[in-house]
């Protein structure tokens, strides 16, 4: 099958040490040179893909995440959650899930969520009697919520590639995101004993201060999503105004963001965005090759020949995405698969918003599945624990993500109900 052969060739290049953006250029150029003698209008292909207003939202959302991380906003988020839940069975784990959920809605980044929450939460969880395996697992899994609960950079990229409404995608991620957070919290409740009584309970005044300060960070996702939902601004404008709002919170309310921190955040966001744009440029050439080789038509014909239903096709795709997640990161998976898959979605009448949430769940699993498991690497870096120990800690959460995916395939309304209530004709 042509599509699988091309994917295997690309993965082989990556294992040889070729950077992703270079592999995405070299493979199509070599194939098209053999098939067609070259690539006419290469510049037009690349510029045409990069010349998109929506792409501006990605570096802005990345900068918003950096600002909130460097502003140490998560300190009060975790402090407030811990103050409320510390005496509940598994309360420190549930507090970590709560803090991860809220920070995910602020940062839109899984790695940032796992790193920032993990630095604060893991010592607290171990201190109050949670097992090492439980502490590592809940932080790694809680971090995955960063790309499902909006705003989400992968969702923005998916919306751009598939020409889907960003607002509809963001709304579609809310209920599944909360569902997964509830599963993670329930697991902590069932598997972890009652937390030890803290020997130094914070006084009520300190708890009240943490709760009041956390309201500022809680207002950020409400501001961003509310503005999009009510049509006040587009997704790109939401990213810009949200970043400005984050700067105000971190610099003026928390007084924790210095000019040096801000400039370092800008530099990191710019480097990440530049890397992503190079990959998008390469993916444009890769998509052109896919089209020229008539891979989408081949896939549509294959699905028709096999008589696959919606459910059967989605199960096959989830398995493929899981395998790709073993060797590729989120953005690459989106860019590599969607040019070939889009016509199949149309042929099977699969809603693009529904598939976008399913794809995001598959990407979440990739974040905690070795060898390319960024969240596990983050936990290892924070704690110094062996990677094998960290990997074992996420096994229950991988099963929960698989269960969540199965529920979403069986009941698409879990994702589509909220966008429909908002007036999107899905």
C-alpha positions, 0 to 999 in steps of 0.5 A: 500500500503506497501510503504505508510505504511512504510512511515507512520510508519517512520513519526510516529517514528519521531513524537515520538521524535526518531532522523531521523538516528535512525528511519531509522535503527530501522524501517527496522531492526524491519520489517526485523527481523519479515520477515526474522529473521534478517539482514545479512551483515548489515555492508556491506550494510552500508559501501557499501553505504558510500564508495562513492567518490562523497559523499566527495563533500557534506562536501566540498560544505558545507565548501565553503558555510560557508567560503563565509558566514563568509567572508561576501561576500554577503555584496558587492553582495547586495550592487552592486545589490541595487546600480543598481536597487534601483530606479526601481519599487520594486527595493529593492526586485528585488535586493534581488532576484538578490543577492539571485540568485548569492549567491545561486550559491556560497553557494548551501544552501537555509538556508545559502542564506536566513540567509545571504541575509536576515540579510542585505536585510530585514532592507534595504527593510523596510527602503526604503518602502517595506512592511513587508510581501513583504520583508519577502516573497522575502527573504524566497523564494529567499533562496530556489534558493540555492538548485536549482541553482548549486552547490547544495548539494541535487543535489549531493546526488540525483546524488549519489543515482540515479547514475546520472551525477552531471554535467548534473544535475547542468546544468539542474538546471540553466534555471529553477533556473533563471526562478524562480528568474525571476518570483520572481523579476516580482512579486516584480515589480508588487506588490511593489511601486516605492522605496522611493528616498534614502536620502543618495545615495551612491557616485559613487565611492562607487558604483564602488567599490562594483561592482568591489569587487562583481566580485570576488564572481561572479567568484566563480560559473563560476570557479566551473561550468566552470571547471566541464563543460569543464572537468577540474575536477570532481564534487568532485574536483570542490568542493575542488578547489572551497572551496580553491578559496573561502578561497582565496577570503574571506581571501585575497581579502575581508580580512574578514575570520579569522582563528577562522572563518575558524575553526568554518566553518570547525566544522559546515560543519563536524557536518552537514556532519556527520549527513547527513552520518548517515542518508545515512547509515540508508537510506541504510538499509531502501533501503535494506528493500524496496528491500526485500519487493519488494516495487519497483515491487509493485509500477511498477505493480500499475502504470501499473494497473492504466495505469498512463502516465508520466504526471499523475505519476509526478503529483502524485509524486509532491503531495506526495513530497509536503506532505512529505515536511510538515514533513521531510527535503530535504535529508531525502525525497531524501533518502526515496523515490528514492529506490522505485521510480527509477524502476518506472522512468525507466518503464515510461521512465522518464529521471532521470535528468528531475525528479531530477530538479522536485524533487528539485523544490518540495524540494524548496516548502518544505523549505517554507511550515510549519511546517518544513519550515527552511527558515521561521524559519530563517526569524523569527529568524532574524526579531522576527516576528510571524511565522504566519506573515512570513508564510503568506508572502510566499503564492504567492511564493508557487503558483509561485513554483507550476507554475514553477513545472507545466511548467517543467512537461509540457515542460521538455526542460526547464531543459534538453535544457542546458545539451543537448547543453553541449553534454549529451545524454538526 
